């Protein structure tokens, strides 16, 4: 920790000024402090061309007045606001860094017993954290790396919306025909959707003969092969279904709307995946990541999107810290809360995709499968399954780092050295 802070502080020239910016939707508040922490002034500006020009003018004013070699700016990664300001600072060749919002809050609570909070206070604490070297290495992405990050974020959002629509669909069907899940497990197959569009209510289905029911479902069928046997099972179950009758007309409409929204979302997700794959394959690292057997395109693309340009990092350990999968001691006196806990202070999406990737790799990749067994079966300090997966997550990051930086395809020797 001390070495890391010393390295970060070494980037700043003696006498440099520090600015902390508390970002907001309409107005941003900035505090300027010197290297001793003395407040030199407050600046308020908006996310407009005029606001950014005023900020640059004030930066120049304070730098000249104090005879400083320059000014460094810090801010929290608040929503998309930080990207707007970061892009403008890069255009004007003004150095900037990000500070963790959690760190700002704890720093403020530690220094102020009354826990008072307002924009100028937060701006000061952000500047103070920068002055003491407690900032992150995150930078604004550019080019195809920025495109890939946006595609992955959009795809994740669509997947969440798809999951929500599926839950709503199950909820609606569960009220009018709860027994249907015995026939159609997912309720999103071609035959199930054809039935649910107009015949989700068991009370309606049991008024029809089996032949009439099948012919009616066939009208809404848009697939290749209608599964008659499952429709027959559904018709039989409808006779004694406990589904609701009152309000069923509204619920039938709700089910149809959820299906329409679900199909639209799935179509949109497919378009995003195509654009995402095209962007990923255009990046130089793609071929090296895909050379690792068991690492699919979407998984590789998500990992690279979270990492960004690998040239921003100098070693694989920084990627592990970025993911928040490094061991973090959690002991107090004789009490140990966990044997090998992760810090979890990193990108949650990167941790999730690494976890899922390792689950896949131990099934299809012999190198990772052997390591997984060895970690659990070794004589000294054998690990649990979850602990072994955590070790493999870090190993995967080190392997991918070697592939990207050395521009080489995967070789089992790399896995042994990682």
C-alpha positions in Angstrom: 0.0 0.0 0.0 2.7 2.5 1.0 4.7 1.6 -2.1 1.7 2.1 -4.3 1.0 5.6 -2.8 4.6 6.6 -3.2 4.5 5.6 -6.8 1.4 7.6 -7.4 2.8 10.7 -5.6 5.9 10.5 -7.7 3.9 11.4 -10.8 3.2 14.9 -9.4 5.8 17.7 -9.8 6.8 19.6 -6.6 4.5 22.6 -6.1 1.7 21.4 -8.3 -1.8 22.4 -7.5 -4.7 20.0 -6.9 -8.4 20.4 -7.9 -11.2 18.3 -6.6 -14.5 18.4 -8.6 -17.9 17.3 -7.2 -19.9 16.6 -10.3 -23.6 17.3 -10.7 -26.3 17.3 -13.4 -26.6 21.1 -13.7 -23.6 22.5 -11.7 -20.2 21.3 -10.7 -18.2 22.6 -7.7 -14.4 22.5 -7.7 -12.0 23.2 -4.9 -8.3 24.2 -5.5 -5.7 23.3 -2.9 -2.0 23.5 -2.8 0.4 20.7 -1.8 0.0 21.4 1.9 -3.8 21.1 1.6 -4.5 24.9 1.9 -7.7 25.9 0.0 -7.0 28.5 -2.6 -10.4 28.9 -4.2 -13.8 27.6 -5.3 -15.0 27.3 -8.9 -18.5 26.6 -10.1 -19.2 25.6 -13.7 -21.7 23.8 -15.8 -21.4 21.0 -18.4 -21.4 23.4 -21.3 -18.8 24.8 -23.7 -18.8 28.1 -21.8 -18.6 26.2 -18.4 -15.6 24.2 -19.5 -13.9 27.3 -21.0 -14.4 29.1 -17.7 -12.9 26.1 -15.8 -9.8 26.2 -18.0 -9.4 29.9 -17.6 -9.6 29.6 -13.8 -7.1 26.7 -13.8 -4.7 29.0 -15.7 -5.4 31.9 -13.3 -4.5 29.8 -10.1 -1.5 28.2 -11.8 0.0 31.6 -12.7 -0.9 33.3 -9.4 0.7 30.6 -7.3 3.6 30.1 -9.7 2.8 26.4 -9.9 4.1 24.0 -12.6 0.6 22.9 -13.3 -2.7 21.6 -11.9 -4.0 18.1 -11.5 -7.8 17.4 -11.5 -9.6 14.7 -9.6 -13.3 13.6 -9.6 -15.6 10.7 -8.7 -16.8 8.5 -11.6 -20.3 9.9 -11.2 -22.7 8.6 -13.9 -21.6 9.8 -17.3 -20.7 13.2 -16.1 -17.0 12.3 -15.5 -16.6 11.2 -19.1 -17.7 14.5 -20.4 -15.3 16.4 -18.2 -12.5 13.9 -18.8 -12.8 14.2 -22.5 -12.6 18.0 -22.2 -9.6 17.8 -19.9 -7.8 15.5 -22.3 -8.5 17.8 -25.2 -6.9 20.7 -23.2 -4.0 18.5 -22.1 -4.9 18.8 -18.4 -4.1 15.8 -16.3 -6.9 14.1 -14.4 -7.5 11.1 -12.1 -10.5 9.4 -10.5 -11.1 8.8 -6.9 -13.4 6.1 -5.4 -16.8 7.4 -4.2 -16.7 5.0 -1.2 -13.2 6.3 -0.3 -14.5 9.9 -0.5 -17.4 9.1 1.8 -15.3 7.4 4.4 -12.7 10.1 4.3 -15.4 12.7 4.9 -16.9 10.8 7.8 -13.5 10.3 9.4 -12.6 13.9 9.3 -16.1 15.3 10.3 -17.7 13.9 13.3 -21.0 15.6 12.5 -20.9 14.0 9.0 -22.0 17.2 7.3 -22.2 16.9 3.5 -22.4 19.4 0.7 -20.8 19.9 -2.7 -17.9 22.2 -1.6 -17.0 19.7 1.2 -16.9 16.8 -1.2 -14.9 18.7 -3.7 -12.3 19.5 -1.0 -12.1 15.8 0.1 -11.7 14.7 -3.5 -8.8 17.1 -3.9 -7.3 16.0 -0.6 -7.4 12.3 -1.6 -5.7 13.2 -4.9 -3.0 15.2 -3.0 -2.2 12.2 -0.8 -2.1 9.7 -3.7 -5.3 7.9 -3.0 -6.7 7.8 -6.6 -7.4 5.1 -9.1 -5.8 4.2 -12.4 -9.0 4.3 -14.4 -8.8 6.3 -17.7 -11.2 7.3 -20.4 -11.4 4.8 -23.2 -10.9 5.7 -26.8 -11.7 4.3 -30.3 -12.8 0.7 -30.6 -12.2 0.1 -26.9 -14.8 2.8 -26.0 -17.2 1.3 -28.6 -16.8 -2.2 -27.2 -17.4 -1.0 -23.6 -20.7 0.7 -24.7 -21.8 -2.3 -26.6 -21.2 -4.6 -23.6 -23.0 -2.2 -21.3 -26.0 -2.0 -23.7 -26.1 -5.8 -24.1 -26.1 -6.3 -20.3 -28.9 -3.8 -20.0 -31.0 -5.6 -22.6 -30.3 -9.0 -20.9 -31.6 -7.6 -17.7 -34.7 -6.3 -19.4 -35.2 -9.7 -21.1 -34.9 -11.4 -17.7 -37.5 -9.0 -16.3 -40.0 -9.6 -19.1 -39.6 -13.4 -18.6 -40.3 -13.0 -14.9 -43.4 -10.9 -15.7 -44.5 -13.5 -18.3 -44.1 -16.3 -15.7 -46.0 -14.2 -13.2 -48.9 -13.6 -15.5 -49.2 -17.2 -16.7 -48.9 -18.4 -13.1 -52.1 -16.6 -12.2 -54.2 -17.9 -15.0 -52.7 -21.3 -15.7 -50.1 -22.3 -13.0 -50.0 -25.9 -14.1 -48.6 -25.0 -17.5 -45.0 -25.1 -16.3 -45.4 -28.9 -16.0 -45.6 -28.9 -19.8 -43.5 -26.0 -20.9 -40.6 -25.4 -18.5 -39.3 -22.1 -20.0 -42.6 -20.7 -21.5 -40.5 -19.1 -24.2 -40.4 -21.9 -26.8 -42.1 -21.5 -30.1 -45.1 -23.7 -29.3 -45.5 -22.2 -25.8 -45.5 -18.6 -27.1 -48.0 -19.5 -29.8 -50.3 -20.8 -27.2 -49.8 -18.0 -24.7 -50.5 -15.2 -27.2 -54.2 -15.9 -27.1 -54.8 -18.9 -25.0 -52.9 -18.5 -21.7 -56.1 -18.7 -19.6 -57.0 -22.2 -18.5 -60.6 -21.2 -18.1 -60.7 -20.3 -21.8 -58.8 -23.4 -22.9 -61.1 -25.9 -21.2 -64.2 -24.5 -23.0 -62.7 -25.6 -26.3 -62.3 -29.1 -27.7 -58.8 -30.4 -28.1 -59.0 -30.1 -31.9 -60.4 -26.5 -31.7 -57.6 -25.6 -29.2 -54.8 -26.9 -31.4 -56.2 -25.2 -34.5 -56.5 -21.9 -32.7 -52.9 -22.1 -31.4 -51.7 -23.0 -35.0 -53.0 -19.6 -36.1 -50.5 -17.9 -33.8 -47.6 -20.3 -34.5 -44.5 -18.7 -36.1 -42.0 -21.6 -35.8 -41.1 -24.7 -37.8 -42.8 -27.5 -35.9 -45.8 -27.3 -33.6 -45.5 -29.7 -30.7 -48.9 -31.3 -30.7 -48.3 -33.6 -27.8 -47.5 -30.8 -25.4 -50.6 -28.9 -26.5 -52.6 -32.0 -25.7 -51.1 -32.2 -22.3 -51.9 -28.5 -21.7 -55.5 -29.1 -22.8 -55.9 -31.9 -20.3 -54.4 -29.9 -17.4 -56.7 -27.0 -18.2 -59.7 -29.0 -17.3 -58.8 -29.0 -13.6 -56.6 -25.9 -13.4 -56.8 -23.7 -10.3 -56.0 -20.6 -12.4 -57.9 -17.4 -11.8 -61.1 -16.6 -13.7 -61.8 -13.1 -12.5 -59.5 -10.6 -14.2 -58.3 -13.2 -16.7 -59.1 -11.0 -19.7 -56.7 -8.3 -18.5 -54.1 -10.9 -17.6 -54.3 -12.5 -21.1 -53.6 -9.1 -22.6 -50.7 -8.6 -20.2 -49.2 -11.9 -21.2 -49.5 -11.0 -24.9 -47.8 -7.6 -24.3 -44.9 -9.3 -22.3 -44.4 -11.7 -25.2 -44.3 -8.8 -27.8 -41.8 -6.9 -25.6 -39.7 -10.0 -25.0 -39.4 -10.7 -28.8 -38.5 -7.1 -29.5 -35.8 -7.1 -26.8 -34.4 -10.4 -28.0 -34.2 -9.0 -31.5 -32.4 -5.9 -30.2 -30.0 -8.0 -28.2 -29.2 -10.0 -31.3 -28.4 -6.8 -33.2 -26.1 -5.6 -30.4 -24.3 -8.9 -30.3 -23.6 -8.6 -34.0 -22.2 -5.1 -33.6 -20.3 -6.2 -30.5 -18.7 -9.2 -32.2 -17.7 -7.0 -35.2 -16.1 -4.4 -33.0 -14.3 -7.0 -30.9 -12.8 -8.9 -33.9 -11.5 -5.5 -35.2 -9.3 -5.1 -32.1 -5.8 -6.6 -32.2 -6.2 -8.5 -28.9 -9.2 -10.5 -30.1 -7.3 -13.3 -31.9 -5.1 -13.9 -28.9 -8.0 -14.1 -26.4 -9.9 -16.4 -28.6 -6.9 -18.8 -28.9 -7.6 -19.9 -25.3 -9.8 -23.0 -25.7 -13.1 -22.6 -23.8 -13.1 -18.8 -23.9 -16.0 -17.8 -26.1 -16.4 -14.6 -28.1 -18.9 -12.9 -25.8 -16.8 -13.8 -22.7 -13.6 -12.6 -24.4 -15.3 -9.4 -25.6 -16.7 -8.7 -22.1 -13.4 -9.2 -20.4 -11.6 -6.9 -22.9 -14.4 -4.3 -22.6 -13.9 -4.2 -18.9 -10.1 -4.0 -19.1 -10.0 -1.5 -21.9 -6.7 -0.8 -23.7 -4.2 -3.2 -22.1 -1.4 -0.6 -22.7 -2.8 1.3 -19.8 -1.5 -1.4 -17.4 2.1 -2.4 -16.7 1.5 -5.9 -15.3 -1.1 -8.6 -14.7 -1.4 -7.8 -11.0 -3.1 -4.5 -11.9 -5.8 -6.4 -13.8 -6.4 -8.5 -10.7 -6.8 -5.4 -8.6 -9.1 -3.9 -11.3 -11.3 -7.0 -11.0 -11.2 -6.9 -7.2 -10.2 -10.6 -7.0 -6.9 -10.1 -5.1 -6.7 -11.6 -1.6 -7.5 -9.1 1.1 -6.7 -10.0 4.7 -9.6 -9.6 7.1 -8.4 -10.3 10.6 -8.6 -8.6 13.9 -6.5 -10.0 16.8 -7.1 -13.7 16.8 -10.2 -13.5 14.8 -10.1 -14.4 11.1 -13.2 -13.8 9.1 -12.2 -15.7 6.0 -9.2 -17.7 5.0 -8.6 -16.2 1.5 -11.2 -13.4 1.0 -11.4 -11.3 -2.2 -11.3 -7.6 -1.9 -14.4 -7.1 -4.1 -13.2 -3.5 -4.6 -13.2 -3.6 -8.4 -15.3 -4.0 -11.4 -18.2 -6.4 -10.5 -19.0 -7.2 -14.2 -15.4 -8.3 -14.7 -15.5 -10.5 -11.6 -18.7 -12.1 -12.7 -17.5 -12.9 -16.2 -14.2 -14.3 -14.9 -16.2 -16.6 -12.5 -18.4 -17.8 -15.3 -15.4 -18.2 -17.7 -13.6 -20.4 -15.1 -16.6 -22.6 -14.6 -16.5 -23.2 -18.3 -12.8 -23.7 -18.5 -12.6 -26.4 -15.8 -15.0 -28.3 -17.9 -13.4 -28.1 -21.4 -9.8 -26.9 -20.9 -7.5 -29.6 -19.5 -4.9 -27.1 -18.2 -7.4 -25.3 -16.0 -9.2 -28.5 -15.1 -5.9 -30.0 -13.8 -5.1 -26.9 -11.9 -8.5 -26.9 -10.3 -8.1 -30.4 -9.0 -4.5 -29.9 -7.9 -5.5 -26.9 -5.8 -8.1 -28.9 -3.9 -6.1 -32.1 -3.6 -2.6 -30.8 -2.7 -1.2 -32.0 0.6 -0.4 -28.6 2.0 -3.2 -26.0 2.4 -5.8 -27.6 0.1 -8.5 -25.2 -1.1 -12.2 -25.4 -1.2 -14.0 -25.4 -4.6 -14.8 -21.7 -4.3 -11.3 -20.8 -3.2 -9.8 -22.8 -6.1 -12.1 -20.9 -8.5 -10.8 -17.6 -7.1 -7.2 -18.7 -7.7 -8.1 -19.7 -11.3 -9.8 -16.3 -11.9 -6.5 -14.6 -11.1 -4.6 -17.1 -13.2 -6.9 -16.5 -16.1 -6.2 -12.7 -15.9 -2.5 -13.3 -15.8 -2.7 -15.6 -18.8 -4.8 -13.2 -20.8 -2.4 -10.4 -19.9 0.5 -12.4 -21.3 -1.4 -13.2 -24.5 -2.3 -9.5 -25.1 1.0 -7.9 -24.2 3.2 -10.4 -25.9 0.8 -10.8 -28.9 1.0 -14.5 -28.9 -1.6 -17.3 -29.1 -2.3 -19.6 -26.1 0.2 -22.2 -25.2 -0.1 -24.6 -22.2 3.4 -23.4 -21.1 1.9 -20.0 -20.4 -0.7 -21.5 -18.1 2.0 -23.3 -16.1 4.0 -20.1 -15.7 1.0 -18.0 -14.6 
